[in-house]
Amino acid sequence: MRPLGLALAIVLGATLVSSLVPSRAAAASAPSISKDERAKGMAAAPALISAAGADCQLADARFIGQNKDPKTKTTSDFYEVACTGNEGLIFDKSDDQPPSVFTCAETSVPQPNGKPNNLACILPGNLDPKAGLEPYIAKSGVACTPTKLRPIGHNAQLSVFEIACQNGQGFVLQTSSPPKRTEPAKMIPCIGIPEGANISCTLTTRESQLAMVDQLVAQSGKPCVVKDRRYIGAATATGDMYYEVACQDGKGYVLETTPNGGFKQAIDCAGAEGIGGGCTLTNAREAETAQAGLYSQLAAKAGFNCSVSKYAPLPANVAGKEVVELVCSNRPDGAIAMFPTTGTQAAEIYDCAHSELKGFRCAFTPPSAAYPKLTAELRAQGKTSCVVSNSRIVGIAADKGYIETACADGLPGYMIRYRLTPLTAEAAVPCSEASGIGGGCQLPGNSKRTG
């Protein structure tokens, strides 16, 4: 992930803050608020909120004090405002200029000398700045109960905060300046921010950030006891993030997430060479060999005798299933296999002539390798004179699917009708009678003889 590239600063300098003349002497502990301070704050707040374009339903306010700059002779009045369901704000109103706005999270930071900031928020509704940012966390779509908050700063467009979550994860929250609930909010995982970037995370460790990998493994359904884990990087175009996980049994996966950390898919290390250089925690070649052996056993158990020489996991979202294309060294026809990720159920195997009826197309094996199966299905329907020489997936309707076949003798072929669950050939309709099925037969040699 590229650095955020934001020039952010909290412009409340130590000189300005320390020279602020409060309307009363600052107390060592939480000071009380006088009626006059609250009345003056409530009177000024609506105009300040409007002038700053702030998203604030006024709940409470106070006048903090006044500051006169001895060099510029500028007079500044400071106000604290509490907003219903939103982050508290500090307004700096200088003469006839539009007010400057700071969040309570920013002004809660102590001065460089360690002393409390004279602009720290003290209104009851502003005592926990984390609570004011919860609507933005929720809007981002990230599940996070904030336990720590660090303001990073703001510029004219953006406000940026570091958030530590109860589950140990860390994020950089980015929203508008001043924060508006109507504007987008984005939570950037700390693990995706390069160390040494101009914006960094300090509230969480890399170890706690990587702990999320275990949660991703659980969501993936892969039988993996985590041995090691690492962050690989993020896709420039989409922001999707990638992690490698090594398992105790020698297997390994690359886990893909959304930019906000939501699980997308688990990719076997054998098929992940093109992602950030591939797996480094796992011996991919050894893992691939072991996995091929396992797939051979599972395929045989399902009645498909295949010595797996090559395989490719498919990015299919089938609950409780791992979808893999298989290439066999002992037979010409490969298949699409759906292996259960848990339990002892048998795999579902679909050869490359039929797999598209289940929504999967073979990339390594042509459908022609399975033509003998189509020929056998025709014979089972009493069509013994046709040796299949070509085929075409016609379509699917409800629980029915159709494959058009052409015959090697040049005579008209057939539409084979299938029940999809379980996948079974039900009938063979001559092309001369199939004009009402998906527009009729269209393969060379079939279309010109139908009508």
N, C-alpha and C positions, 0 to 999 in steps of 0.2 A: 504494500500500500504506500502510495506516495505521501510525503509529509503534508500536513494540512495547509501550510503556507499562509497562515493568518498572522497579521501584525496586530497583536492584541496587547492592551496595556490597561491597567487600572490607573487612571490618571489622578487619583487622589494622592498627591504627593505628601511626603512627611511634613514639609513646611506648612502646607495649607492646613492639614489636619491638626498639627500641633498648635498652630496660631489661631485656630478657631476660637472665637469668643462666645461661649454658650450663654444662653439667657439666664442661667444660674450656674453655680459652681458644680463641677462634675463630682459625683460621689464615687467612692472607691468601689462599692458594689452597686447592684442594679438600682439606679436612681429612680426616684418617684417622678411623676409627670404632673405638673401643676395644671390647674384649670385653665389658666391663661395660655399656657403652651399648647394645650389640646385645642382650645377654642381658636387660637390663631392658626394652628395647623389645619383644622377642619375648614376654616374660612378660605384658606389659600389653596387647599388641595384640588378642588375641582378645576380651577384654571390651570394649575400646573399639569394635571393629568391630561387635559385637553391640548395644551401647548406642546407637550412632549409626545403626543400620540400614543400614550401608554394604555395597555390593556389592564384596566384597574377598576373594579367595582369597589368604591371607597367604603372601607369598614372603620378606619380609625386614622388619626393623623396627629402630628405634634410639630411645633416649631422647635428646632434644635438650637439655633443660634445664628450669629452674624459674624462675618469675617471681612476685614478691610485690608486689602493688599497695599502695603506702604509704597510700593514702587509704581503700580498702575493706578492707584487710588480707586480701584474697583471694589464695590461693596457686594458681597454675596450673602444671601440668606439661604439657610439649609433647613429642609423639612424631611421628616420621616412619614411615610404613608403605608398603611396596611391595606391589602386588597383581598377581598373575599375569594378564596380558592386560587390564589396566585401568589407569586413571589413578592415580598415587601420591597419597597423602593425608597431611595434617598434622592431628593431633588436639590440641585444647586442652582439657585436663581440669582443671576448676576445682572444687575441694572436692567437694561431693556433687551438683553439677549434671551433667546429661547433657553429653557432650563436644561441643564445636563442631568442625566439620570444614571443611577447606580443601583445595583441590587443589594439587598441586605447581605447576601452571601459575600459580596465583594467588600462591603464596609465592615464585615465582622472580622476581617483579617487584622491581627495586631500590627502596630507600627513596627518599623525596623528595630527599634530599641526594646521591643517586647512589651511595651505598655499598651493598654487597650486603646483601640481606635475611638476617637471622640465622635465619630460618625457611626459607631456600631448601633444597630437597631435594638430598641428596648421596648417597643410597643408589644403588648401581650400576643398579638397575632403574628408577630415577626420573630419570636424568640427561637424558632426552629426553621432556619432557611431551607433545610432539606424538604420540609413539608410543602413549601411553596413551589418546588420544582417537580413534585410528583405528577401533576397533570402533563408535564412535558415528557417525563419518562414513559407514562402510560401511552401517550400519543405516538411515541417512537415504535411501539410494538414490542419492546423488550420487557421481559418479566424481571423486575429488579426492585427489591425493597432497600432503599438507600440507608446506609449506616454511617457513611462519612461523605463530606462534601468539601471540595476545594475549588474556589473560583480561579479560573485561568485568566480571564479578562474579557474585554469586549472591544469592538470597534463600531463603526457607524452602522454596520449591517448585522453583526453576529455577536451573541453572548455565548461564552464557552465555559463549561464547568467540568471538573473531574468528579465522578461518582464511584464510590465503592458500595457494592451490593452485599446483602446478607449472605449470599451463597458463595462469596469469595471472588466473584467476578468484578472487573473494573471497566468503566466506560468513560468516554469523553462525550458529554452532552452538548450538542450544538443547536442553538435556536436563535430567534431574532433578537435584535437589540433596540429597545428594551424587550424582554420576553413577552410574546403575545401568543395566547392559546390558539389563535386562528392561523398562525404561521407554522410551517413544518418544524418538526423536532427530530433530531437524528442522534442515535446513540452509537458511537464508534467504539468497538471493543479495544481495550488497551493493548491486547496481545497483537493487534494489527498495526500499532503505531511504532515505527522503528525507534530503537533506542538511540538517543542523541538527537531526535527530531526537535524542532522548535517548540512543539507542544508535546509534553510527555506526561506519564502517569507516575505518581509517587505514593498513592494510597493503597495500592495492591502490588503484590510481587508477581513475577513471571510464573512462579510455581502455582500460585493460587489461580492465575488466569488460565493456565493449562489444565487445571483440574476439570474444566468443562468438557474436555475430551472424553472423559469417562462417561459423562452424561450423554454425549453424542453417540458413543458406542452402544449404550443401552437403547437409545432411540433407533439405531440402525437395525437392530435385531440380529446382528452378527454374534456368533458364539465366540467371544473374545475376552479373555482375562488380560487386562492391560498390563503390559510389561514396561513400555516406555512410550513417550509421546513428544511431538514437537510441532511447532507452527511452521508451515511452509511459506505462505504468502497469500496475496489477494489478487484476483483478476482485475486488471486495469479497467476493462470495459464495464464489468458488471458490479465489481466490489465484492463478489462472492469470495469466501475465505476457505483456505485449505489447511488441514492438519494431517500429520501422519501418526498412526498408532501402530505399535508393534505388540503382538499378542504372545502370551506365554507358550502357546503351541507352535510358534514359529511363523504363523501367518501375519500378514500386515495389510493395512488398508489406508487409503487416503480418504478423509472425511471432508465433504464439501458442505459449507453452510451459507446462509444468506449473509449480507453485510451486517445484519444485526445479531448474527449468531444462531439463527434457526437452522435446524438440520435439514439438508437436502438429499444427500445420497452418500453411500459408502462405496468406494471404488477399490477393487482388489489391486494390490501392489503390482501384480503382473500386468495390469492394464493401465497403470498410472505413470508410465515412463515420461509422458509429455507434460506432466504437471510439476513445475518447479524442479525438474531434474529427477523426478521419481522418488521412490522410497530409499532412505538411507539407513533407517533403523532396522530394516529387515533385509535378509538376503533374498532379493526378489526372484532370482533364478531357482534357488532351492524351494522357496515357497510356491513358485509356479509348478514345479515338478510334483511336489506333495499334493497341491490342490488338484492337479490333473488326475492323479491317482485316486483321490477321493471322489471326484466327479465320475470317473470310470466305474467305481464301485456303486455309487448311487444310481447311475444310469442303468447298470446291469440289474440292480434290484427292482427297477421299474420296468424291466423287460426289454431294454434297448442295449444290445451288446456293442459297446463302443469303447475302444482303447483311446482315451482322449489324448490327442497330440497337440491340440491348441484349443484355447477357449477365450471367450470375451464376455465379461459381464455387461449386461444391457441396462441403461438408465431407465428401468421401468419401475413404477411405483405400484407394486402388487403386494398388498398386506400379507406379511408372513411368508413371502416367497423371494427367492433370489433367482433372477432370470438370467440365463447364460446361454450363449451360442456355443455349440460343441463341434469340433472337427475330429474325425475318427481316423486312426491309422489303419484299422482293420476293415474298413468299409467305405465306399465312396459317398454315401449319403450322410450328411451331418444333421443336426437337429437343434431346435430350441428346447432347453430344459428349464423347468420351473422347480427348483429345489426348495423344500421347506426349510426355513431358518431355525425352527424349533420342532421338537417332537420326533416321532418315528414314522410319519406318513411317507409313502412312496412319492418319488418325483413324478411330474407330468412331463412327457416327452412328445414333441411335435416335430415330425420330419419337415424338411425344407420345402416340400411340395404343399404341405398343409398348414404350416406355421402362420401364414398370413390370415388364415381364418380365425386365429386367436390374437391377431394384432401385432405379430412379430415377423420381420423379414430377415432371412439369412443373408449375411454378407460374405461368408467364406465358401459356402456351398451353393451351387446353382440348383434350382428346383428340378432340373432334368435328372439329377442323381437319384431322385426318388420316384421317377416315372414308373419303374416296375411296381411300386405300391399302388399307383393309380390304375395300372393295368390289372392288377389283382383285384382291386375294388370293382372294376367293370365286370370282370369274370364272375365275381360273387353275385352280381346283379343279372347274370345271364348273358352279358355282352362279351362273348368269347372271341370274336374276330378282330378286336381292336387292340393293337399294341400302341400304347400312348407315345406320341412323338413330340407333343407340345402341350402346354397347359396355360391357363390364365385364371387368376382369381377374379370372379365376377362380382361378388359382393356378399353382404350379410343382411338379413332381414329377420328381426326378432331372434328366435333360436335356430334359424336356418342359415346355411351358407352354401355357396355354389362355386364349383370349379369347372371351367370349360376344358375339355380335352380334345385334341386332334389325334388322328390315327395314322400310323406309318403307311398303310395301304392306300392312303389318299381318299378313302371313303369318308362320308360325314361322321363327325365325332359325336360327343355326348356332353350334356351338362350333368355332373354328379352333384346330387343334393345331399347335404350333411345335416345331421343334428349336431349342435355345437357342444352340448353338455350331456353326456360325454361326447367327444368328437367321434361320430360314427357315420359311415356312408349309408344312406337310406334308399336312394333310387338313382337310376341313370336314365336321363331324359334325352332321346335323340334330338340332335340340333334342329331337325325338321319340325319338331314340336315345341321348341324352346324359345320362340320369338317373344313370349311375354316374360321371360326371365332376364332381367338386367339388359334389355335391348337385344337379346338373342345372341347366338354364337357369332364371334367376330374373328376367330383365328383363321389364317390363310387355309384355304381348302374347305372350311366350314361355312363361311358367310355366303359364298356364291352358290351354295347348294341349298340354302334355307330360304324360306319365304312364306 
